[in-house]
């Protein structure tokens, strides 16, 4: 058990909780992409069975595994056909941001529930894993929010940048996209991530959580 624990980003006993949180977080994230694309006029995701809250359609095994090992990961990207959009750039930004935005919203809702359970004392009478679930729910959704906004392919942050810049810059980004993906993978699977992605997440997530707590406590 101790040998296994050294390869995990979370305590071994919390793995089932983390897994449950990830199923919800990844599923809603990808569904939000698909649903927003559909609202913007692109039926591609719906035709391919991705306009659903069925986790089996969204979970990527490698991306999910990396969450347990590295602390961050991804789900299966939703297929999007920009040619169906009336305003491709605006719709592209909206669709790309919908996923991270859903994680941010879920984290805030989770913080409200966590606060109510603690402030009212209801949490004291519940099994230990209930409060732990909502604590992880807030944390991991914020991790996915920050992680997916990193401007490297294939993450949502890169797709947002693509649609915000001029067509000429977009063409240059596309030209070097394959190299950017290599950089992303190197950061992800090597110790370099500890000095780049991890510090970013470990500083941003607690700051946002404190902001949530300040907002929620005003209504307490």
N, C-alpha and C positions, 0 to 999 in steps of 0.2 A: 504494500500500500504506500509506504513512504517513497519508494522508487517511482511509483506512478505519480504521486503528488508533485514531485519536482518538475514534471513536465506540464502541469496544469496551471492555468491562470487563476483558478478559483479552488477553494477547499473541496475536497472530494465529496463530503456529505452534501454540499450545496449544488452539485452537478445536476441532479434532477430538477431543482428549482430553476437553475440557469437555463436548462433545456426547455422547460415550460415557457419561460419568459421569451426565449429566442423564437420559439414557434409562433407566438403571438406577434412579436415585434417584426420579424421578417415577413410574415404573412400580410400583416396590415400595411407594411411599407410597400411591398410589391403590388398589392391590391390597389393602393392609392395611386401608384403610377398608372396601372391599367385603367382604373376608373376615370382618372383625369384625362388620359389620352382619349378614352371613349367619348367623354363629354366635349373634348376639343375636335371630335370628328374622325378619330382613327379607330376603326374596329378590329385592328390587327390582333391585339391582345385578347379580345373577346373571342375571335375566331379560333385562336390557339389555346383556348381554355384557361387563360390567365386572369380573366375577370371573375375571380372566385376567392373565397376565404378558406378554401381547402389548402392546408399547409403543404400537402404532397405536391402541389403544382408550383410551389415557390421555393422550397428549401433546396439549397445547394450543399451537398455533403461536405465538400472541401471548405467552403466558406463557413459553414456551421462549425466544423471541427476546429478551424483556426480561432474561433471565439474562445473555445475552451483552452487552447494552447497559448495563443498570443494575446487574447483579450479583445480582439476585434475581428470582423469578418463580413461576409456578404451573402445574399441570396441569389437565385437565378434572375438575371436581368429580364425585364419585361420587353418584348419586341415592340418597337414603335416605328411606324412608317410616316415620316414627316410630310410626305406628299399629300396626305389626307387633311393636313391642317390648312385652314384659310390664312392664318398668319403663323408661318412655321417658326419664326424666331420667338415670338411671344408664347406660343403654345409649347414650344420646346422647353423654354425656361420653366413654365408652369408645371409641365409634366415631370421634368427632372427634379424640381423642388418639392413636388407633392410627397415623395417618399420620405425624405428627411423631415419635412414638416409634420408628417403623421407621427414619426417617432418623438418629435418635440412635444406634440400635443398629448401623446400617450404618457410621456414622462410627467407632464404637468398634472394630468388626471390622476396618475399613480401617486404623485406627491400629495394631492388633496386627500385621497383615500387614506394614505399612510398617516397624514397629520390628524385626520378625524379619528382614526383608530387609536392613536396615541393620546391625543388631547382629551378624548372622552373616556379613556380607560378601557374601551372595548377590546383593545388589542391584548390586554393582560389576560383575558379569559380565553384567548384563541391559541391554537397550537403554535409553536415557535416558528414554524415554516411560513405562516401567513404573513407576518411582518417582514420576514426575510424575503418573501416573494415580492412584496411591494417595494422593498428597498432595492432589490436587484432590478425590478421593473423600471424604476426611475433611472437607475444608474446605466443599465444596458441600453435603454432607449436613447439616452443622451449620448452614450458612446457611439451608437449607430448614427445619430444626428450629426455629430462632429465628424466622424470618420467618413461618412458619405459625402461630406462637403469639401473634402480635400480635393484640390484641383488636379488630380492625376487620373488618367483613364484606367479602368472603365468606370470610375466612380461618378456619382451625380454631380459633384462639384465641377468636374471637367466638362460635362455636358452643358452645364449652365454657362460656363465661360465660353464654350463654343458658340452658344447662341447670343451671347452678349457682345462679342467682338465683331468686327467687320468681316465681310466675306473673304477678303484677302488674308486677314489674320487667321481666319478659320481654316483656309486652305493650307496655310503653313503648319497649323497645329495638326491637321490631318496627316500631313507629310511626315511629321516626326512622332506620330502617335505610337507607332510600334516600339520606338525607343523609350517613350515615356512609360509604356506598359512594363518594359523591362526594369526601369527604375523603380516603379511601383512594387513589382514582385521582389526586387532585391531588398527594398525597405521592409517588405512584409515578412519575408522568410529568413532574413539574416539578423544578427544582433544590431544592425544599424537602426532597426525600428525602435529600439530602446532609447535611442538618442534623437529620434525625429518624431515618429507618430505617437509613441507612448507619452512623451512629455507634453505634447499638444493636448492629448485627450485627458491626461491626468491633471492638467491645470485648468482646462476649460470646463470639464464636467462638474467638479466641485463648485466652481464659481457660479455656474448656472443653477445648481442645486440650492446654493445659498440664496440666489435670487428668488427661486421658487418658494423657499421657506419664508422669506421675508414677505412675499405677496400673500401667501396663504395665512400667515400668522396675523395679518391685518384684519382678516375676517374671523379670526378665532375668538 
